[in-house]
Amino acid sequence: MFKLEEHRHLPITVQAKDLWHSQLMDDLIIGNMYASEEELEALDSFIKSQVK
């Protein structure tokens, strides 16, 4: 069973990678209202590397 709450304190890129590889999601909504530019850029880079 996939436990989303286990991701709460992990870096945003780790959360996204784990969710992506679980193949249990269609969309990713970021709920961190204080996400830094660096976090968003890292997430953007990861997503672009997965979508070809």
CHARMM-style PDB file with segment names, atoms N, HN, CA, C and O in Angstrom:
ATOM      1  N   MET     1       0.842  -1.187   0.000  1.00  0.00      PROA
ATOM      2  CA  MET     1       0.000   0.000   0.000  1.00  0.00      PROA
ATOM      3  C   MET     1       0.879   1.239   0.000  1.00  0.00      PROA
ATOM      4  O   MET     1       1.876   1.297   0.720  1.00  0.00      PROA
ATOM      5  N   PHE     2       0.522   2.209  -0.787  1.00  0.00      PROA
ATOM      6  HN  PHE     2      -0.287   2.163  -1.371  1.00  0.00      PROA
ATOM      7  CA  PHE     2       1.284   3.447  -0.914  1.00  0.00      PROA
ATOM      8  C   PHE     2       0.817   4.427   0.150  1.00  0.00      PROA
ATOM      9  O   PHE     2      -0.375   4.721   0.240  1.00  0.00      PROA
ATOM     10  N   LYS     3       1.746   4.938   0.961  1.00  0.00      PROA
ATOM     11  HN  LYS     3       2.714   4.699   0.889  1.00  0.00      PROA
ATOM     12  CA  LYS     3       1.396   5.869   2.035  1.00  0.00      PROA
ATOM     13  C   LYS     3       1.942   7.245   1.713  1.00  0.00      PROA
ATOM     14  O   LYS     3       3.122   7.525   1.926  1.00  0.00      PROA
ATOM     15  N   LEU     4       1.080   8.096   1.201  1.00  0.00      PROA
ATOM     16  HN  LEU     4       0.122   7.869   1.028  1.00  0.00      PROA
ATOM     17  CA  LEU     4       1.470   9.431   0.791  1.00  0.00      PROA
ATOM     18  C   LEU     4       2.018  10.249   1.950  1.00  0.00      PROA
ATOM     19  O   LEU     4       2.945  11.037   1.760  1.00  0.00      PROA
ATOM     20  N   GLU     5       1.470  10.080   3.139  1.00  0.00      PROA
ATOM     21  HN  GLU     5       0.717   9.440   3.294  1.00  0.00      PROA
ATOM     22  CA  GLU     5       1.883  10.876   4.299  1.00  0.00      PROA
ATOM     23  C   GLU     5       3.359  10.665   4.645  1.00  0.00      PROA
ATOM     24  O   GLU     5       3.970  11.536   5.265  1.00  0.00      PROA
ATOM     25  N   GLU     6       3.930   9.549   4.265  1.00  0.00      PROA
ATOM     26  HN  GLU     6       3.433   8.842   3.761  1.00  0.00      PROA
ATOM     27  CA  GLU     6       5.350   9.287   4.532  1.00  0.00      PROA
ATOM     28  C   GLU     6       6.252  10.269   3.788  1.00  0.00      PROA
ATOM     29  O   GLU     6       7.427  10.401   4.129  1.00  0.00      PROA
ATOM     30  N   HSD     7       5.732  10.945   2.798  1.00  0.00      PROA
ATOM     31  HN  HSD     7       4.777  10.838   2.521  1.00  0.00      PROA
ATOM     32  CA  HSD     7       6.513  11.872   1.983  1.00  0.00      PROA
ATOM     33  C   HSD     7       6.551  13.295   2.545  1.00  0.00      PROA
ATOM     34  O   HSD     7       7.312  14.128   2.053  1.00  0.00      PROA
ATOM     35  N   ARG     8       5.758  13.580   3.548  1.00  0.00      PROA
ATOM     36  HN  ARG     8       5.139  12.904   3.948  1.00  0.00      PROA
ATOM     37  CA  ARG     8       5.544  14.946   4.009  1.00  0.00      PROA
ATOM     38  C   ARG     8       6.833  15.738   4.229  1.00  0.00      PROA
ATOM     39  O   ARG     8       6.889  16.908   3.848  1.00  0.00      PROA
ATOM     40  N   HSD     9       7.841  15.165   4.811  1.00  0.00      PROA
ATOM     41  HN  HSD     9       7.796  14.215   5.120  1.00  0.00      PROA
ATOM     42  CA  HSD     9       9.053  15.916   5.160  1.00  0.00      PROA
ATOM     43  C   HSD     9      10.233  15.649   4.219  1.00  0.00      PROA
ATOM     44  O   HSD     9      11.363  16.037   4.516  1.00  0.00      PROA
ATOM     45  N   LEU    10       9.974  14.995   3.103  1.00  0.00      PROA
ATOM     46  HN  LEU    10       9.056  14.680   2.862  1.00  0.00      PROA
ATOM     47  CA  LEU    10      11.024  14.729   2.124  1.00  0.00      PROA
ATOM     48  C   LEU    10      11.125  15.891   1.134  1.00  0.00      PROA
ATOM     49  O   LEU    10      10.157  16.629   0.953  1.00  0.00      PROA
ATOM     50  N   PRO    11      12.273  16.060   0.499  1.00  0.00      PROA
ATOM     51  CA  PRO    11      12.399  17.091  -0.536  1.00  0.00      PROA
ATOM     52  C   PRO    11      11.375  16.869  -1.643  1.00  0.00      PROA
ATOM     53  O   PRO    11      10.995  15.735  -1.935  1.00  0.00      PROA
ATOM     54  N   ILE    12      10.938  17.961  -2.250  1.00  0.00      PROA
ATOM     55  HN  ILE    12      11.246  18.882  -2.012  1.00  0.00      PROA
ATOM     56  CA  ILE    12       9.882  17.888  -3.266  1.00  0.00      PROA
ATOM     57  C   ILE    12      10.261  16.990  -4.442  1.00  0.00      PROA
ATOM     58  O   ILE    12       9.400  16.314  -5.005  1.00  0.00      PROA
ATOM     59  N   THR    13      11.531  16.979  -4.814  1.00  0.00      PROA
ATOM     60  HN  THR    13      12.230  17.529  -4.356  1.00  0.00      PROA
ATOM     61  CA  THR    13      11.934  16.130  -5.946  1.00  0.00      PROA
ATOM     62  C   THR    13      11.869  14.649  -5.571  1.00  0.00      PROA
ATOM     63  O   THR    13      11.519  13.816  -6.408  1.00  0.00      PROA
ATOM     64  N   VAL    14      12.198  14.318  -4.339  1.00  0.00      PROA
ATOM     65  HN  VAL    14      12.482  14.994  -3.659  1.00  0.00      PROA
ATOM     66  CA  VAL    14      12.100  12.921  -3.886  1.00  0.00      PROA
ATOM     67  C   VAL    14      10.636  12.493  -3.888  1.00  0.00      PROA
ATOM     68  O   VAL    14      10.306  11.386  -4.314  1.00  0.00      PROA
ATOM     69  N   GLN    15       9.765  13.372  -3.411  1.00  0.00      PROA
ATOM     70  HN  GLN    15      10.033  14.271  -3.064  1.00  0.00      PROA
ATOM     71  CA  GLN    15       8.332  13.066  -3.411  1.00  0.00      PROA
ATOM     72  C   GLN    15       7.833  12.816  -4.832  1.00  0.00      PROA
ATOM     73  O   GLN    15       7.142  11.831  -5.091  1.00  0.00      PROA
ATOM     74  N   ALA    16       8.185  13.705  -5.737  1.00  0.00      PROA
ATOM     75  HN  ALA    16       8.747  14.505  -5.526  1.00  0.00      PROA
ATOM     76  CA  ALA    16       7.719  13.586  -7.121  1.00  0.00      PROA
ATOM     77  C   ALA    16       8.259  12.324  -7.791  1.00  0.00      PROA
ATOM     78  O   ALA    16       7.521  11.625  -8.486  1.00  0.00      PROA
ATOM     79  N   LYS    17       9.537  12.033  -7.586  1.00  0.00      PROA
ATOM     80  HN  LYS    17      10.136  12.601  -7.021  1.00  0.00      PROA
ATOM     81  CA  LYS    17      10.130  10.840  -8.205  1.00  0.00      PROA
ATOM     82  C   LYS    17       9.457   9.573  -7.694  1.00  0.00      PROA
ATOM     83  O   LYS    17       9.163   8.667  -8.473  1.00  0.00      PROA
ATOM     84  N   ASP    18       9.214   9.506  -6.395  1.00  0.00      PROA
ATOM     85  HN  ASP    18       9.453  10.242  -5.762  1.00  0.00      PROA
ATOM     86  CA  ASP    18       8.584   8.327  -5.822  1.00  0.00      PROA
ATOM     87  C   ASP    18       7.161   8.170  -6.352  1.00  0.00      PROA
ATOM     88  O   ASP    18       6.748   7.067  -6.709  1.00  0.00      PROA
ATOM     89  N   LEU    19       6.413   9.269  -6.402  1.00  0.00      PROA
ATOM     90  HN  LEU    19       6.749  10.165  -6.112  1.00  0.00      PROA
ATOM     91  CA  LEU    19       5.056   9.206  -6.929  1.00  0.00      PROA
ATOM     92  C   LEU    19       5.049   8.838  -8.410  1.00  0.00      PROA
ATOM     93  O   LEU    19       4.227   8.035  -8.851  1.00  0.00      PROA
ATOM     94  N   TRP    20       5.957   9.419  -9.166  1.00  0.00      PROA
ATOM     95  HN  TRP    20       6.625  10.071  -8.808  1.00  0.00      PROA
ATOM     96  CA  TRP    20       6.033   9.142 -10.609  1.00  0.00      PROA
ATOM     97  C   TRP    20       6.286   7.651 -10.862  1.00  0.00      PROA
ATOM     98  O   TRP    20       5.629   7.029 -11.697  1.00  0.00      PROA
ATOM     99  N   HSD    21       7.240   7.100 -10.131  1.00  0.00      PROA
ATOM    100  HN  HSD    21       7.774   7.605  -9.453  1.00  0.00      PROA
ATOM    101  CA  HSD    21       7.616   5.703 -10.344  1.00  0.00      PROA
ATOM    102  C   HSD    21       6.593   4.716  -9.778  1.00  0.00      PROA
ATOM    103  O   HSD    21       6.612   3.535 -10.123  1.00  0.00      PROA
ATOM    104  N   SER    22       5.701   5.198  -8.910  1.00  0.00      PROA
ATOM    105  HN  SER    22       5.685   6.157  -8.629  1.00  0.00      PROA
ATOM    106  CA  SER    22       4.641   4.323  -8.392  1.00  0.00      PROA
ATOM    107  C   SER    22       3.565   4.068  -9.444  1.00  0.00      PROA
ATOM    108  O   SER    22       2.813   3.098  -9.350  1.00  0.00      PROA
ATOM    109  N   GLN    23       3.496   4.948 -10.449  1.00  0.00      PROA
ATOM    110  HN  GLN    23       4.106   5.736 -10.525  1.00  0.00      PROA
ATOM    111  CA  GLN    23       2.490   4.888 -11.511  1.00  0.00      PROA
ATOM    112  C   GLN    23       1.066   4.937 -10.957  1.00  0.00      PROA
ATOM    113  O   GLN    23       0.143   4.384 -11.555  1.00  0.00      PROA
ATOM    114  N   LEU    24       0.891   5.604  -9.808  1.00  0.00      PROA
ATOM    115  HN  LEU    24       1.641   6.053  -9.322  1.00  0.00      PROA
ATOM    116  CA  LEU    24      -0.419   5.731  -9.179  1.00  0.00      PROA
ATOM    117  C   LEU    24      -1.012   7.127  -9.355  1.00  0.00      PROA
ATOM    118  O   LEU    24      -2.052   7.438  -8.774  1.00  0.00      PROA
ATOM    119  N   MET    25      -0.360   7.963 -10.148  1.00  0.00      PROA
ATOM    120  HN  MET    25       0.485   7.711 -10.620  1.00  0.00      PROA
ATOM    121  CA  MET    25      -0.841   9.336 -10.276  1.00  0.00      PROA
ATOM    122  C   MET    25      -0.995   9.731 -11.736  1.00  0.00      PROA
ATOM    123  O   MET    25      -0.309   9.221 -12.622  1.00  0.00      PROA
ATOM    124  N   ASP    26      -1.910  10.648 -11.951  1.00  0.00      PROA
ATOM    125  HN  ASP    26      -2.467  11.062 -11.232  1.00  0.00      PROA
ATOM    126  CA  ASP    26      -2.085  11.242 -13.272  1.00  0.00      PROA
ATOM    127  C   ASP    26      -1.630  12.694 -13.258  1.00  0.00      PROA
ATOM    128  O   ASP    26      -1.151  13.207 -14.270  1.00  0.00      PROA
ATOM    129  N   ASP    27      -1.777  13.356 -12.118  1.00  0.00      PROA
ATOM    130  HN  ASP    27      -2.166  12.939 -11.297  1.00  0.00      PROA
ATOM    131  CA  ASP    27      -1.429  14.765 -11.976  1.00  0.00      PROA
ATOM    132  C   ASP    27      -0.656  14.969 -10.679  1.00  0.00      PROA
ATOM    133  O   ASP    27      -0.791  14.199  -9.728  1.00  0.00      PROA
ATOM    134  N   LEU    28       0.143  16.006 -10.660  1.00  0.00      PROA
ATOM    135  HN  LEU    28       0.252  16.632 -11.432  1.00  0.00      PROA
ATOM    136  CA  LEU    28       0.895  16.359  -9.462  1.00  0.00      PROA
ATOM    137  C   LEU    28       0.526  17.782  -9.081  1.00  0.00      PROA
ATOM    138  O   LEU    28       0.743  18.719  -9.849  1.00  0.00      PROA
ATOM    139  N   ILE    29      -0.030  17.934  -7.895  1.00  0.00      PROA
ATOM    140  HN  ILE    29      -0.206  17.173  -7.271  1.00  0.00      PROA
ATOM    141  CA  ILE    29      -0.389  19.246  -7.374  1.00  0.00      PROA
ATOM    142  C   ILE    29       0.531  19.536  -6.201  1.00  0.00      PROA
ATOM    143  O   ILE    29       0.624  18.746  -5.262  1.00  0.00      PROA
ATOM    144  N   ILE    30       1.210  20.673  -6.262  1.00  0.00      PROA
ATOM    145  HN  ILE    30       1.134  21.315  -7.025  1.00  0.00      PROA
ATOM    146  CA  ILE    30       2.141  21.046  -5.204  1.00  0.00      PROA
ATOM    147  C   ILE    30       1.385  21.837  -4.149  1.00  0.00      PROA
ATOM    148  O   ILE    30       0.811  22.885  -4.445  1.00  0.00      PROA
ATOM    149  N   GLY    31       1.385  21.345  -2.940  1.00  0.00      PROA
ATOM    150  HN  GLY    31       1.851  20.493  -2.700  1.00  0.00      PROA
ATOM    151  CA  GLY    31       0.659  22.003  -1.855  1.00  0.00      PROA
ATOM    152  C   GLY    31       1.553  22.794  -0.928  1.00  0.00      PROA
ATOM    153  O   GLY    31       1.098  23.268   0.113  1.00  0.00      PROA
ATOM    154  N   ASN    32       2.813  22.946  -1.284  1.00  0.00      PROA
ATOM    155  HN  ASN    32       3.182  22.562  -2.130  1.00  0.00      PROA
ATOM    156  CA  ASN    32       3.746  23.684  -0.448  1.00  0.00      PROA
ATOM    157  C   ASN    32       3.742  25.146  -0.892  1.00  0.00      PROA
ATOM    158  O   ASN    32       4.335  25.482  -1.917  1.00  0.00      PROA
ATOM    159  N   MET    33       3.092  26.002  -0.142  1.00  0.00      PROA
ATOM    160  HN  MET    33       2.611  25.729   0.691  1.00  0.00      PROA
ATOM    161  CA  MET    33       2.983  27.396  -0.563  1.00  0.00      PROA
ATOM    162  C   MET    33       4.292  28.153  -0.436  1.00  0.00      PROA
ATOM    163  O   MET    33       4.401  29.287  -0.903  1.00  0.00      PROA
ATOM    164  N   TYR    34       5.282  27.541   0.188  1.00  0.00      PROA
ATOM    165  HN  TYR    34       5.194  26.620   0.567  1.00  0.00      PROA
ATOM    166  CA  TYR    34       6.581  28.193   0.333  1.00  0.00      PROA
ATOM    167  C   TYR    34       7.675  27.462  -0.438  1.00  0.00      PROA
ATOM    168  O   TYR    34       8.842  27.498  -0.047  1.00  0.00      PROA
ATOM    169  N   ALA    35       7.306  26.809  -1.517  1.00  0.00      PROA
ATOM    170  HN  ALA    35       6.359  26.780  -1.835  1.00  0.00      PROA
ATOM    171  CA  ALA    35       8.308  26.117  -2.336  1.00  0.00      PROA
ATOM    172  C   ALA    35       9.278  27.158  -2.906  1.00  0.00      PROA
ATOM    173  O   ALA    35       8.863  28.196  -3.421  1.00  0.00      PROA
ATOM    174  N   SER    36      10.554  26.864  -2.803  1.00  0.00      PROA
ATOM    175  HN  SER    36      10.891  26.021  -2.384  1.00  0.00      PROA
ATOM    176  CA  SER    36      11.568  27.802  -3.294  1.00  0.00      PROA
ATOM    177  C   SER    36      11.702  27.697  -4.810  1.00  0.00      PROA
ATOM    178  O   SER    36      11.261  26.723  -5.421  1.00  0.00      PROA
ATOM    179  N   GLU    37      12.306  28.698  -5.395  1.00  0.00      PROA
ATOM    180  HN  GLU    37      12.665  29.489  -4.899  1.00  0.00      PROA
ATOM    181  CA  GLU    37      12.576  28.672  -6.834  1.00  0.00      PROA
ATOM    182  C   GLU    37      13.439  27.467  -7.191  1.00  0.00      PROA
ATOM    183  O   GLU    37      13.224  26.835  -8.225  1.00  0.00      PROA
ATOM    184  N   GLU    38      14.413  27.145  -6.345  1.00  0.00      PROA
ATOM    185  HN  GLU    38      14.588  27.658  -5.505  1.00  0.00      PROA
ATOM    186  CA  GLU    38      15.301  26.001  -6.591  1.00  0.00      PROA
ATOM    187  C   GLU    38      14.511  24.703  -6.613  1.00  0.00      PROA
ATOM    188  O   GLU    38      14.741  23.848  -7.468  1.00  0.00      PROA
ATOM    189  N   GLU    39      13.570  24.549  -5.667  1.00  0.00      PROA
ATOM    190  HN  GLU    39      13.383  25.243  -4.973  1.00  0.00      PROA
ATOM    191  CA  GLU    39      12.754  23.335  -5.628  1.00  0.00      PROA
ATOM    192  C   GLU    39      11.888  23.222  -6.879  1.00  0.00      PROA
ATOM    193  O   GLU    39      11.777  22.150  -7.472  1.00  0.00      PROA
ATOM    194  N   LEU    40      11.283  24.325  -7.269  1.00  0.00      PROA
ATOM    195  HN  LEU    40      11.372  25.196  -6.787  1.00  0.00      PROA
ATOM    196  CA  LEU    40      10.421  24.305  -8.445  1.00  0.00      PROA
ATOM    197  C   LEU    40      11.216  24.045  -9.719  1.00  0.00      PROA
ATOM    198  O   LEU    40      10.743  23.342 -10.611  1.00  0.00      PROA
ATOM    199  N   GLU    41      12.418  24.605  -9.810  1.00  0.00      PROA
ATOM    200  HN  GLU    41      12.803  25.176  -9.085  1.00  0.00      PROA
ATOM    201  CA  GLU    41      13.272  24.357 -10.974  1.00  0.00      PROA
ATOM    202  C   GLU    41      13.714  22.905 -11.026  1.00  0.00      PROA
ATOM    203  O   GLU    41      13.743  22.306 -12.101  1.00  0.00      PROA
ATOM    204  N   ALA    42      14.063  22.325  -9.868  1.00  0.00      PROA
ATOM    205  HN  ALA    42      14.040  22.812  -8.995  1.00  0.00      PROA
ATOM    206  CA  ALA    42      14.466  20.919  -9.820  1.00  0.00      PROA
ATOM    207  C   ALA    42      13.302  20.020 -10.218  1.00  0.00      PROA
ATOM    208  O   ALA    42      13.487  19.043 -10.943  1.00  0.00      PROA
ATOM    209  N   LEU    43      12.110  20.348  -9.747  1.00  0.00      PROA
ATOM    210  HN  LEU    43      11.960  21.142  -9.158  1.00  0.00      PROA
ATOM    211  CA  LEU    43      10.927  19.577 -10.097  1.00  0.00      PROA
ATOM    212  C   LEU    43      10.629  19.693 -11.589  1.00  0.00      PROA
ATOM    213  O   LEU    43      10.311  18.698 -12.240  1.00  0.00      PROA
ATOM    214  N   ASP    44      10.731  20.884 -12.121  1.00  0.00      PROA
ATOM    215  HN  ASP    44      10.989  21.693 -11.592  1.00  0.00      PROA
ATOM    216  CA  ASP    44      10.526  21.116 -13.552  1.00  0.00      PROA
ATOM    217  C   ASP    44      11.510  20.301 -14.387  1.00  0.00      PROA
ATOM    218  O   ASP    44      11.135  19.704 -15.396  1.00  0.00      PROA
ATOM    219  N   SER    45      12.758  20.284 -13.961  1.00  0.00      PROA
ATOM    220  HN  SER    45      13.062  20.769 -13.142  1.00  0.00      PROA
ATOM    221  CA  SER    45      13.794  19.536 -14.678  1.00  0.00      PROA
ATOM    222  C   SER    45      13.474  18.029 -14.657  1.00  0.00      PROA
ATOM    223  O   SER    45      13.596  17.347 -15.675  1.00  0.00      PROA
ATOM    224  N   PHE    46      13.068  17.527 -13.494  1.00  0.00      PROA
ATOM    225  HN  PHE    46      12.969  18.080 -12.667  1.00  0.00      PROA
ATOM    226  CA  PHE    46      12.711  16.103 -13.391  1.00  0.00      PROA
ATOM    227  C   PHE    46      11.546  15.765 -14.310  1.00  0.00      PROA
ATOM    228  O   PHE    46      11.596  14.774 -15.039  1.00  0.00      PROA
ATOM    229  N   ILE    47      10.501  16.581 -14.281  1.00  0.00      PROA
ATOM    230  HN  ILE    47      10.461  17.387 -13.689  1.00  0.00      PROA
ATOM    231  CA  ILE    47       9.314  16.307 -15.092  1.00  0.00      PROA
ATOM    232  C   ILE    47       9.671  16.327 -16.577  1.00  0.00      PROA
ATOM    233  O   ILE    47       9.233  15.460 -17.333  1.00  0.00      PROA
ATOM    234  N   LYS    48      10.456  17.301 -16.988  1.00  0.00      PROA
ATOM    235  HN  LYS    48      10.812  18.004 -16.374  1.00  0.00      PROA
ATOM    236  CA  LYS    48      10.849  17.378 -18.402  1.00  0.00      PROA
ATOM    237  C   LYS    48      11.693  16.177 -18.825  1.00  0.00      PROA
ATOM    238  O   LYS    48      11.644  15.765 -19.984  1.00  0.00      PROA
ATOM    239  N   SER    49      12.465  15.614 -17.896  1.00  0.00      PROA
ATOM    240  HN  SER    49      12.505  15.948 -16.955  1.00  0.00      PROA
ATOM    241  CA  SER    49      13.272  14.443 -18.233  1.00  0.00      PROA
ATOM    242  C   SER    49      12.425  13.179 -18.383  1.00  0.00      PROA
ATOM    243  O   SER    49      12.843  12.225 -19.039  1.00  0.00      PROA
ATOM    244  N   GLN    50      11.237  13.172 -17.777  1.00  0.00      PROA
ATOM    245  HN  GLN    50      10.897  13.947 -17.245  1.00  0.00      PROA
ATOM    246  CA  GLN    50      10.369  11.993 -17.827  1.00  0.00      PROA
ATOM    247  C   GLN    50       9.387  12.035 -18.998  1.00  0.00      PROA
ATOM    248  O   GLN    50       8.973  10.991 -19.502  1.00  0.00      PROA
ATOM    249  N   VAL    51       9.025  13.218 -19.421  1.00  0.00      PROA
ATOM    250  HN  VAL    51       9.361  14.066 -19.012  1.00  0.00      PROA
ATOM    251  CA  VAL    51       8.054  13.375 -20.496  1.00  0.00      PROA
ATOM    252  C   VAL    51       8.795  13.641 -21.781  1.00  0.00      PROA
ATOM    253  O   VAL    51       9.430  14.684 -21.938  1.00  0.00      PROA
ATOM    254  N   LYS    52       8.717  12.698 -22.704  1.00  0.00      PROA
ATOM    255  HN  LYS    52       8.202  11.851 -22.576  1.00  0.00      PROA
ATOM    256  CA  LYS    52       9.478  12.831 -23.960  1.00  0.00      PROA
ATOM    257  C   LYS    52       8.562  12.779 -25.140  1.00  0.00      PROA
ATOM    258  OT1 LYS    52       9.017  12.874 -26.280  1.00  0.00      PROA
TER     259      LYS     52
END
